[in-house]
Amino acid sequence: CNTGWSEANAGVVCRLMGYTGGRNVADVSTLGEETGRIWFGDVTCGNDVTNILSCGLTWEPSNCDHNMDVAVTCQADLSLRLTGGQSASQGRVEISSGNGEWGTICDDGFDDRDAQVVCRQLGYVTGGVATVGGVFDEGTGPIWLEELNCIGNEATIADCRVSRWGEHDCTYRDDAGVI
């Protein structure tokens, strides 16, 4: 319920799910009305809280209905690099979520639109041709993403639709690359 809801609360929810932060969605009416129980109201969290249950809140508030629902947009600090190519502008796409651990992106569904966003995020003005099927040497570390789905005009891959972080059915032979 949006009573007492703040940007700090949005950040707590997103950090709980592994993101670096978040913000409130201004117009939740565009998301459609929910059904079922309303679990929390009067939620007040500090910026340093890492679990919503550590916040002040009212369980199952009686003064709320679903036109008072909240929604958040979560943000990730995603870094990219290209490795294993013949130049700095080509190679296997590697990604880090800000925790310092680099991993790869699976090529399932990886196409030129995704490659263009990768190149844009890396600071290239043009370019972005997807390679699939292990054109570059196989990566190491976790396979962080599968089914990256960019429209092509996004500034970073954090703005694209993605599968759940760390869940995949890929091997390193399926590492995505960019030329």
Legacy VTK file of the C-alpha trace (Angstrom):
# vtk DataFile Version 3.0
C-alpha trace
ASCII
DATASET POLYDATA
POINTS 179 float
0.000 0.000 0.000
1.348 3.449 -0.859
0.661 4.947 2.579
4.052 6.021 3.872
5.805 4.649 0.784
9.026 6.419 -0.304
11.954 6.184 -2.707
14.007 4.683 0.142
11.494 1.831 0.321
11.856 1.228 -3.428
15.620 0.964 -2.961
15.204 -1.604 -0.188
12.908 -3.775 -2.317
15.331 -3.687 -5.254
18.425 -4.383 -3.133
16.569 -7.349 -1.629
16.309 -8.771 -5.171
19.997 -8.196 -5.937
19.814 -4.835 -7.742
21.852 -1.778 -6.805
18.844 0.478 -6.271
15.422 1.466 -7.468
12.791 4.122 -7.781
9.021 4.293 -7.608
6.895 3.935 -10.724
4.974 7.212 -10.951
1.790 5.921 -12.589
1.018 2.368 -11.473
-2.418 2.499 -13.159
-0.700 1.621 -16.458
0.324 -1.741 -14.955
-3.225 -2.899 -14.336
-5.007 -3.459 -11.042
-3.842 -6.335 -8.868
-6.003 -8.726 -6.875
-5.508 -10.599 -3.632
-4.157 -9.582 -0.248
-2.402 -6.332 0.463
0.408 -7.403 2.756
2.042 -4.133 3.878
1.106 -0.539 4.512
2.708 2.420 6.271
6.154 1.122 5.271
9.041 3.301 6.458
12.595 2.218 5.688
15.900 3.960 6.149
18.392 4.093 3.261
20.674 1.512 4.899
18.035 -1.196 5.443
18.586 -4.391 3.438
15.376 -6.292 4.239
11.859 -4.898 3.993
10.849 -6.852 7.096
13.307 -4.714 9.101
11.298 -1.598 8.194
8.442 -0.152 10.152
5.192 -1.404 8.623
1.595 -2.384 9.200
0.644 -5.952 8.300
-2.469 -6.304 6.107
-3.658 -2.700 6.486
-7.412 -2.237 6.487
-7.320 1.281 5.009
-5.884 0.252 1.600
-7.232 -1.093 -1.646
-5.549 -1.994 -4.921
-5.771 1.512 -6.372
-3.122 2.311 -3.727
-0.630 -0.365 -4.876
3.010 0.566 -5.398
5.428 -0.494 -8.106
9.172 -0.032 -8.433
11.719 0.008 -11.233
14.993 -1.560 -10.171
18.413 -0.434 -11.360
21.587 -2.402 -11.832
25.181 -1.278 -12.058
26.183 -3.417 -15.032
29.654 -3.151 -16.524
30.572 -4.671 -19.869
33.783 -5.562 -21.648
34.778 -7.390 -24.820
37.504 -10.028 -24.545
39.245 -12.433 -26.874
38.861 -10.400 -30.058
41.507 -9.157 -32.480
40.820 -5.564 -31.407
39.234 -3.738 -28.480
35.977 -3.349 -30.440
35.234 -7.052 -30.830
35.119 -10.133 -28.678
33.130 -12.216 -26.263
30.730 -10.067 -24.214
31.464 -10.203 -20.494
29.336 -8.589 -17.808
29.751 -7.714 -14.143
26.985 -6.628 -11.790
29.236 -4.388 -9.746
30.371 -7.101 -7.346
33.610 -7.523 -9.320
32.784 -10.991 -10.645
32.876 -11.121 -14.440
30.834 -13.637 -16.389
29.364 -14.147 -19.832
26.077 -13.698 -21.686
24.509 -16.696 -23.414
23.851 -16.322 -27.136
20.264 -17.681 -26.916
18.234 -14.957 -28.624
21.289 -12.655 -28.880
20.976 -10.589 -32.066
22.241 -7.402 -33.717
19.908 -5.201 -31.651
21.488 -6.565 -28.479
24.964 -6.103 -29.974
24.195 -2.475 -30.865
23.244 -1.736 -27.249
26.410 -3.466 -26.011
28.487 -1.283 -28.328
26.608 1.874 -27.310
27.177 1.100 -23.613
30.885 0.618 -24.332
31.034 4.071 -25.938
31.075 3.145 -29.620
29.009 5.425 -31.851
28.243 2.765 -34.439
28.588 -0.951 -34.823
27.213 -3.992 -33.243
26.970 -7.244 -35.134
26.117 -10.236 -32.987
28.162 -13.416 -33.079
26.787 -16.670 -31.748
28.077 -20.173 -31.338
31.424 -19.506 -29.713
33.183 -17.413 -32.375
35.582 -16.245 -29.658
37.356 -18.329 -27.010
35.086 -19.731 -24.329
34.625 -17.652 -21.202
35.044 -18.522 -17.564
33.117 -17.581 -14.467
29.345 -17.505 -14.218
27.030 -17.298 -17.200
25.043 -14.330 -15.951
22.382 -13.753 -18.615
20.361 -15.676 -21.159
17.714 -14.290 -23.502
18.911 -10.682 -23.547
16.152 -8.866 -25.419
16.925 -5.285 -26.463
14.841 -3.185 -28.817
18.050 -1.565 -30.082
17.673 2.033 -28.922
18.506 1.488 -25.226
21.486 3.283 -23.682
22.659 0.228 -21.714
21.696 -3.415 -21.404
20.288 -2.598 -17.959
17.446 -0.968 -19.938
16.720 -4.176 -21.895
14.487 -7.061 -20.939
16.500 -9.940 -19.564
15.945 -13.357 -18.118
16.558 -13.847 -14.425
20.152 -13.042 -13.430
22.284 -16.201 -13.235
19.633 -18.614 -14.542
20.374 -20.284 -17.887
20.648 -23.562 -19.754
23.797 -22.611 -21.654
27.451 -23.648 -21.817
30.478 -21.538 -22.648
30.141 -22.721 -26.266
27.075 -20.454 -26.292
28.908 -17.254 -25.272
27.625 -14.149 -27.067
30.072 -11.970 -28.919
30.155 -8.699 -30.810
31.997 -7.483 -33.901
LINES 1 180
179 0 1 2 3 4 5 6 7 8 9 10 11 12 13 14 15 16 17 18 19 20 21 22 23 24 25 26 27 28 29 30 31 32 33 34 35 36 37 38 39 40 41 42 43 44 45 46 47 48 49 50 51 52 53 54 55 56 57 58 59 60 61 62 63 64 65 66 67 68 69 70 71 72 73 74 75 76 77 78 79 80 81 82 83 84 85 86 87 88 89 90 91 92 93 94 95 96 97 98 99 100 101 102 103 104 105 106 107 108 109 110 111 112 113 114 115 116 117 118 119 120 121 122 123 124 125 126 127 128 129 130 131 132 133 134 135 136 137 138 139 140 141 142 143 144 145 146 147 148 149 150 151 152 153 154 155 156 157 158 159 160 161 162 163 164 165 166 167 168 169 170 171 172 173 174 175 176 177 178
